[in-house]
Amino acid sequence: MSSETSTPYTPASTSTTVAGNETVSLADEIKEYNTAKLIEYLRGQGLNLVKDDFDIIENERVGGQDFLDMTKQDFRDYGMKGGPATRLAKFAKECKDKKLRSFSSYKTKKDLKEVLAKHGVEDGRITDIPQFTPKPHNIDDKNEALVHCLKDIRLRLRNMGPVVESNEAIRCEYISVILHACINIVRELTGKKISLNPQFEVVGEENTGRVDYAIKALEELIYITEGKQYQIAIGFAQNVIQCESAFQTNKRKRKADDAFGEEYDYLFGIVTTATEWHFLLYTPDGISCTSRNPLNIRFVETALEEGSEDEKELCKNVKRVMEVIVGLLRERVDVEKEPKNKKARVQEYLKKE
């Protein structure tokens, strides 16, 4: 089988620690931000800024590099009050001093063991992660998005061949088709605006990088990590870290927008090779997953034979994966602004069958 892989995302500027782990200067991330991106980032940092403060940043066209070079007096000269000027200048200095570890640097069994231990799983095996049971949403066989998805998969099978021997770029083709179909279904079910964001950039408190895919509504809801063939466990390590970083970002955003204190929250993760699908539940209390019961799809050319057993199996398994994703995404969208219901939903997932 092919061992060909795509090149992982590497930030513009990295340094290597003594342990050999890639670290990224937070300043190197921020200096690439335009004004809109900078404002979006600052909104999530709990700096107690108000509309007037952001209006000044916008009107003065302050970009990421400008922000890092600014002093308290610079902000004051733009007409900002002393409090926010002090906080922003202090935060700019902290950004220049802070180093973040990149998601792509989590790639060894040692990394996996450390990530799992941090979340209470001591033996470093993904099968030891507590399990949860996703609640699928039934999709009719004639559903337009499902039918269109299966047509697209057949087209890719005909043009690119089976997934068994394929590289990551081809796997992404199959993964994205399924994700797009799921989002279309959930959008119709909920009436909510939902988007699929490939190569989505996340900056957490300790880690940063790009997630293969993020599904977003008002907040990030599901992070999808493409696992390498034969290294699905490493995909788990990266997905947990990505969900942790997104959780931190969502929490900061809510603190900035909401005066009602702490809210319970959770995120879903997906680790997939296109042929193998694992689902992860990330909460402030710990992680759980479906590592003992992955869903599998065989993308083989014999499935192109109409009426064949392989075609029936392909349709059945694609539908099963979609039903789980739609179920997770639909309920997560429904409870997005209801923290009390969020905790109850998580408890339902973790109930023993």
VENURRA-V509893 format. One record per pair of residues at least 24 apart in sequence whose C-alpha atoms are under 8 Angstrom apart, sorted by the first residue. I is the first residue (numbers start at 1). J is the second residue. Records with the same first field share a line. If there is no record, write none. Layout:
BEGIN
I->J + J
END
This chain:
BEGIN
1->164 + 165
2->165 + 166 + 167
3->167
4->167 + 168
5->167 + 168 + 228
6->167 + 168 + 169
8->104
9->104 + 209 + 210
10->104 + 209
11->209
21->101 + 105
22->101 + 102 + 105
23->99 + 100 + 101 + 102
24->99 + 100 + 101 + 102 + 208
25->95 + 96 + 97 + 98 + 99 + 100
26->95 + 96 + 97 + 98 + 99 + 100
27->68 + 95 + 96 + 97 + 98
30->64 + 65 + 68
31->63 + 64 + 65 + 66 + 67 + 68
32->63 + 64 + 65
33->63 + 64 + 65
34->62 + 63 + 64
35->61 + 62 + 63 + 64
38->63 + 64
43->253 + 256
44->249 + 250 + 252 + 253 + 254 + 255 + 256
45->252 + 253 + 256
46->252 + 253 + 255 + 256
47->84 + 87 + 88 + 256
48->84 + 256
49->84 + 256
53->80 + 84
56->80
67->92
68->92 + 93 + 95 + 96
99->206
100->205 + 206 + 207 + 208
101->206 + 207 + 208
102->207 + 208 + 209
103->207 + 208 + 209 + 210 + 238 + 241 + 242
104->209 + 238
106->234 + 237 + 238
107->234 + 237 + 238
108->234
109->234
111->237
112->233 + 234 + 236 + 237
115->237 + 240 + 241
116->237
119->286 + 287
120->286
125->233
126->233 + 236 + 291
127->291 + 292
129->287 + 288 + 289 + 291
130->287 + 288 + 289
131->288 + 289 + 290 + 291 + 292 + 350
132->281 + 288 + 289 + 290 + 349 + 350 + 351
133->290 + 349 + 350
134->324 + 327 + 328 + 349
135->324 + 327 + 328 + 349
136->323 + 324 + 325 + 326 + 327 + 328
137->323 + 324 + 326 + 327
138->323
139->319 + 323
145->181 + 182 + 184 + 185
146->181 + 319
148->181
149->177 + 178 + 181
150->315 + 318
152->177
153->177
154->303 + 304
157->299 + 300 + 301 + 304
158->301 + 304
161->300 + 301
162->299 + 300 + 301
163->274 + 275 + 298 + 299 + 300
164->299 + 300
168->228
171->273 + 274
172->226 + 274
174->274
175->274
178->318 + 322
179->322
181->322
182->322 + 325 + 326
183->326
185->326
186->326 + 329 + 330
189->330
190->330 + 333 + 334
192->217 + 333
193->217
202->242 + 245 + 246
203->245 + 246 + 249
204->244 + 245 + 246 + 248 + 249
205->245 + 248
206->245
207->241 + 242 + 245
208->242 + 245
211->242
217->333
218->336
219->250 + 336
220->246 + 250 + 267
221->267 + 268 + 329 + 332 + 333
222->267 + 268 + 269 + 270 + 329
223->268 + 269 + 270
224->269 + 270 + 271 + 272
225->269 + 270 + 271 + 272
226->271 + 272 + 273 + 274
227->271 + 272 + 273
228->273
229->273
232->271 + 272 + 273
235->271
236->271
239->269 + 270 + 271
240->269 + 282
243->267 + 268 + 269 + 282
244->282
263->339
264->339 + 340 + 342 + 343
265->339 + 342 + 343
266->342 + 346
268->328
275->299
277->321
295->320 + 321
END
